[in-house]
Amino acid sequence: MRLRAPRLGALALVLACVGGASAYATVAQGGGDSATVPTLPPLEERAPDLYDDEGCLRVEAGEVDCTTTAGEVDDALADDVGTRHLAGYVGDHYSEELSGDVVVLEDTVSRATDGPFAASGLVRNERTAAVGAVEVSAHLLDAGGSELAVASAPVPVAPLRPGEPAPFEVQSEVAAASVAAVTWTVSAAPAEDARPPSREIELTTYWEEPGGAREPVHLYFYDDPATAPLPYLLFGGLSNRAGVDVGPPRVVAAWLDEAGRVVRVDSVDAVAPDGSASAGLDEDGVADFLLVEDTPAGAPGVAVELWGVS
């Protein structure tokens, strides 16, 4: 499985957990609206013990390596080629091109082929302002174009910032085989004027373990089952980059197949040092998360995208 991990290897995975307000980069589009990309604070702020004043990596006392500077790491993680590591999001579906609406990315949608109708995919906020609660509706049509039912579900990420995607899942009792076509509608509430949930979270993936036959994993807050087959695990951490205390953090994940279609969506509470669900993060706060997925073998998909919400 291809993890959404930093493209410059272990360097970015060992960042010190330090605070700092998020930096935002505005990318202008020729002849259209611009989107604000929620980049993370500079690496030199997030990991001051790892870099000197010139952005060179400290390799040992009195010695530095300037082959790849902190600024170059920041640029590589935030650019729009491949996976992006932004505040509150890791993935490759963020866009600076804004159409003016919140839309379903139909090329990311997967549908059940038998049993009851089910579908999952990504929406994206292509408005110029953040939106609050988003609901996706699938209008199920038969071969003659008549509507069989409407299946609706909320998106588990809010607020959703301009250019940002988010996953969804919808289900219906209508038989999948009877659905000849689907049309999509999306409703989105304005983002709250009061202090909304913070999205200023840095997400880091540490490791994964495939489902199936493998050695059991034991963490300070989790033990694998005693019997096989064992579940797929994705272990990671998050750091508060809002510069203020934030509420209980959660991580939302969407796994995609080789064609880029969403095949599974899940979410989990972040974990405090005592193993309980984190009640919130102070301005320098950190927490861990573990996604546990029952799969026959391997991983739920070939790639995973992550969102942080608090």
Phi, psi and omega in degrees: 000144180266104179288147174277071181252161181307138185285349179259025169076207189295340181309311183279349180275348182251025181296139174292147181272094182234160183274181178150141180287148182289145173261143181241135178247123178265124182250116183277141177253136181300118175075008182219190180289160176254152178246144179263119183266122183280076179289156177285160174303157179306145182301327179295334175279321183286332183222064185295335180284344183268341186230149176271186184294340179268001181083014180271145182287130175280115182264330173194176185306122177076006182229137180229161177236116181258015180302313175233115183275166179301320179297323178292324176296313178304313181298318182294324182282333186260347185289171188261025174252106182082208185291134178251140177247098185244174176293117177081006182204137172228119181168191183231027179246010173289142182222141173269355180270115187252123180273344181103003182217173172261122192232153170278130174274093192296336179285355176260000187273132171245148182231146174294143180259346175214172184070198179294153180296136174208145179211151176217155181182199179239143164254166174217135176279108180251025171271170181274355179233157176294152177239158179269236183297130178243136176235134179253135179235131176255119177267112187269123184245144175274184184297336179270000179090004178279146182279123179275321182188168173237124178251124184233153178200148177283155173273132187276019179232126176203145352291156179253120188275161179305129180086355187268136174272170173199152183273161174212160172221134175232149181220155178210155175282350177296137179296133180301324183294338181271355182267112181272331182205159179228132168247147188244141170229151181227131172248144182218128177275153176298149174296144182296140176289326175293166184305112182279170173304141183280141174247009184276070186233133173267126182253134178227130174265130181267307180198168173226155173232132182289157171283156179112211182279117178196175176288139179296151178250139177229119178244173181293344179233008184208141172229133175299154175301159182282343183241151177275162358283150182268154183282162170287141180232140171231115184250134180203186180220164176221152181230137178284121178244018183279341183082358177220166175296144179230166184283186183304125182273144174228157176240131176250138182230145173228125177263140182241150178271186184296335179271002180083017178266141180286123183246348176202142176230137179208166175211158184207147173288144172288159190246131175283167181302336178273004178091355179273168176297133182296131179275354181152171182234133172285181189294344175247017191286149176226160178203165176252163172216153178221121174263124183243116186235123175284112178226150181302319180191153176075226184234161179295337180200184180268347179210155179225140173247147186233147175230143174246134180224140175218000000 
